[in-house]
């Protein structure tokens, strides 16, 4: 009895993956419409892009995260030192 359940338990999931004998891959349309875009200077986001949402809570959270980010502060300091 256990061997029958084992065989059935193995064969049933495997048979679910089988495709029919007359399966044809559907053709996809619209491929010519989508192309990779090139970034242009006008498409660059502003440094404070989140302010465009006009959400005071979001602004406070981002400002808090930026001020508490020690790695970002250290990187800015190294950049300032390198420019000097």
Backbone as a ProteinNet text record, in pm:
[ID]
protein_1_A
[PRIMARY]
XXXXXXXXXXXXXXXXXXXXXXXXXXXXXXXXXXXXXXXXXXXXXXXXXXXXXXXXXXXXXXXXXXXXXXXXXXXXXXXXXXXX
[TERTIARY]
82	0	86.9	192.8	280.5	353.8	392.9	463.6	371	242.1	146.2	128.4	118.6	105.3	230.5	345.1	469.8	476.9	440.6	441.6	339.8	218.8	114.6	153.9	211	252.6	365.7	443.9	551.9	503.8	423.1	379.5	279.3	190.8	87.1	145.2	234.2	291.3	374.8	444.7	525.2	438.1	323.1	235.7	169.1	159.3	98.1	184.3	312.2	403.6	406.6	344.6	350	256.1	305	222.9	161.3	51.1	-16.3	69.4	36.6	117.8	110.9	6.5	-8.6	15	93.3	120.4	203.9	161	237	259.5	380.6	414.8	340.6	266.7	193.1	289.1	249.4	333.7	308.5	413	403.4	406.8	315.6	313.8	354.3	390.9	426.8	574.2	654.5	797	866.2	812.9	877.7	847.3	747.1	710	801.9	856.6	933.7	1081.8	1148.3	1292	1356.2	1481.5	1552.9	1574.8	1539	1554.9	1693.2	1734.6	1861.9	1834.4	1914.9	1901	1952.6	1876	1915.1	1928	2001.5	2013.4	1877.8	1780.2	1649.4	1570.9	1607.2	1533.8	1593.7	1698.5	1761.9	1672.4	1655.1	1573.2	1647.4	1574.5	1640.5	1688.6	1785.1	1841.1	1736.4	1638.4	1531.6	1400.9	1403.6	1288.9	1166.2	1184.6	1071.3	986	1040.8	963.4	854	864.8	763.5	629.3	630.1	505.1	426.5	493.4	425.2	375.6	444.4	404	500.2	449.6	533.5	593.9	516.5	567.4	682.7	668.7	776.8	900.9	881.7	995.3	1067.3	990.9	1052	1127.7	1068.6	1134.5	1264.3	1261.8	1383	1489.5	1449.6	1546.3	1607.8	1525.5	1575.5	1671.9	1636.3	1723.1	1855.9	1850.7	1974.1	2063.9	2004.3	2087	2145.9	2080.5	2129.4	2215.4	2237.7	2314.1	2462.5	2531.7	2674.1	2759.2	2723.9	2800.6	2791.8	2673	2654.7	2731.3	2730.4	2805	2954.5	3003.6	3146.2	3184.1	3098.8	3126.9	3127.2	3033.5	3030.1	3156.1	3199.3	3320.4	3442.8	3451.7	3564.3	3559.5	3440.2	3427.3	3468.8	3427.9	3467.4	3618.6	3678.7	3824.1	3895.8	3843.6	3906.1	3896.9	3787.8	3771.2	3861.5	3895.6	3974.2	4119.8
-119.2	0	126.4	126.3	242.7	265.3	157.5	173.9	232.2	195	251.8	401.6	438.9	580.9	658.6	597.2	662	682.2	579.6	590.3	693.9	687.7	782.8	924.6	937.1	1068	1128.5	1045.1	1094.3	1119.4	1028.1	1037.2	1149.9	1171	1272.5	1413.7	1458	1592.1	1603.5	1496.7	1502.2	1510.2	1443.7	1447.2	1583.1	1659	1791.3	1887.8	1859.7	1947.2	1916.8	1809.5	1768.8	1856.3	1901.7	1979.5	1885.7	1925.8	1842.4	1820.5	1719	1687.3	1794.6	1873.9	1975.6	2116.7	2128	2259.3	2343.2	2466.9	2562.4	2687.4	2730.8	2850.1	2969.3	3046.1	3160.2	3267.9	3334.8	3442.8	3568.6	3641.5	3764.3	3883.2	3974	4093.2	4214	4319.2	4442	4455	4360.2	4366.2	4482.6	4526.4	4637	4771.9	4776.7	4902.5	4937.6	4835	4858.2	4849.8	4955.7	4960.5	5018.1	4985.2	5041.5	5190.4	5267.7	5411.3	5456.1	5565.6	5624.6	5735.9	5740.4	5847.7	5977.2	6078.7	6210.1	6304.6	6412.6	6506.6	6556.8	6568.2	6617.3	6510.9	6382.4	6276.9	6244.4	6314.2	6289.7	6343.2	6262.6	6305	6408.7	6501.8	6596.9	6525.1	6585.3	6523.7	6505.6	6591	6579.9	6540.4	6431.5	6387.5	6356.5	6314.7	6276	6397	6515.6	6635.4	6662.5	6603.6	6621.7	6561.7	6470.1	6410.3	6504.2	6605.1	6701.6	6641.7	6542	6475.2	6515	6588.9	6636.1	6522.8	6417.2	6303.2	6235.9	6218.1	6158.7	6247.2	6377.1	6469.6	6458.3	6452.8	6440.5	6308.7	6199.2	6068.9	6063.3	6116.4	6114.3	6204.8	6322.5	6412.4	6346.7	6278.4	6208.9	6097.5	6020.8	5910.9	5963.5	6071.5	6126.7	6185.1	6248.9	6308.9	6202.9	6088.4	5982.6	5880	5897.5	5800.4	5834	5763.2	5791.4	5757.6	5651.8	5615.9	5725.7	5781	5887.4	6012.5	6041.9	6158.3	6139.6	6019.2	5992	6001.5	5952.2	5959.4	6104.7	6183.9	6325.7	6395.7	6362	6422.1	6385.7	6259.3	6217.3	6287.7	6305.9	6377	6521.9	6585.6	6724.8	6736.9	6640.2	6640.5	6621.5	6534.3	6507.7	6629.5	6704.4	6822.7	6937.4	6939.5	7051.1	7046
0	0	0	82.1	89.3	-41.6	-110	-236.6	-342.6	-339.9	-436	-411.1	-285.7	-253.2	-292.6	-273.9	-311.4	-462.2	-537.3	-683.7	-729.5	-674.8	-711.9	-669.9	-551.5	-502.7	-583.2	-650.1	-734.8	-876.7	-929.8	-1069	-1091.1	-997.5	-1015.4	-1029.1	-941.6	-961.1	-1088.3	-1124.6	-1246.6	-1370.7	-1368.7	-1486	-1501.7	-1394.9	-1403.2	-1483.3	-1496	-1569	-1718.3	-1760.5	-1901	-1983.1	-2096.7	-2188.2	-2290.1	-2346.7	-2445.8	-2568.9	-2649.5	-2767.2	-2876.2	-2876.8	-2981.6	-2926.9	-2822.1	-2763.6	-2858.8	-2879.5	-2959.6	-2874.8	-2874.8	-2799.8	-2859.6	-2779.4	-2834.7	-2883.1	-2989.3	-3040.7	-2958	-2935.7	-2858.3	-2952.6	-2932.4	-3016.5	-2932.8	-2999.5	-2930.7	-2900.6	-2942.5	-2914.5	-2982.2	-3094.7	-3165	-3099.3	-3013.6	-2949.5	-2833.2	-2767.9	-2646.7	-2677.2	-2655.4	-2676.6	-2551.7	-2533.7	-2419.8	-2443.2	-2346.8	-2359.7	-2316.6	-2369	-2330.8	-2230.2	-2128.1	-2029.9	-2091.5	-2077.2	-2127.5	-2008.3	-2024.6	-1912.4	-1863	-1951.7	-1909.2	-1833.9	-1849.4	-1780.7	-1644.6	-1605.6	-1476.2	-1365.3	-1261.4	-1148.4	-1065.4	-1008	-918.2	-792	-724.2	-603.8	-494.3	-490.2	-390.1	-458.4	-532.5	-612	-527.2	-403.2	-320.3	-282.4	-291	-257.3	-360.6	-477.6	-581.5	-540.7	-442.6	-396.7	-306	-252.3	-167	-36.3	15.2	138.8	250.4	347.4	456.7	538	560.7	637.8	564.4	434.1	354.7	359.8	347.2	354.5	488.6	598.2	731.1	744.6	695.4	707	627.1	506.3	423.8	484.5	531	595	718.1	795.6	915.3	876.4	772.9	729.1	675.5	600.1	544.1	652.6	752.4	857.9	950.5	964	1053.2	981	852.2	774.1	784.8	873.3	895.5	774	702.1	582.8	477.6	460.9	363.2	405.2	533.4	582.8	562.1	587.4	568.6	421.5	334.4	191	144	193.6	157.1	206.1	325.8	381.3	297.9	255.6	171.3	36	-17.2	-144	-131.8	-21.8	1.5	17.4	87.2	105.6	-27.5	-110	-239.8	-331	-321.3	-405.6	-360.7	-232.3	-176.8	-217.3
[MASK]
++++++++++++++++++++++++++++++++++++++++++++++++++++++++++++++++++++++++++++++++++++

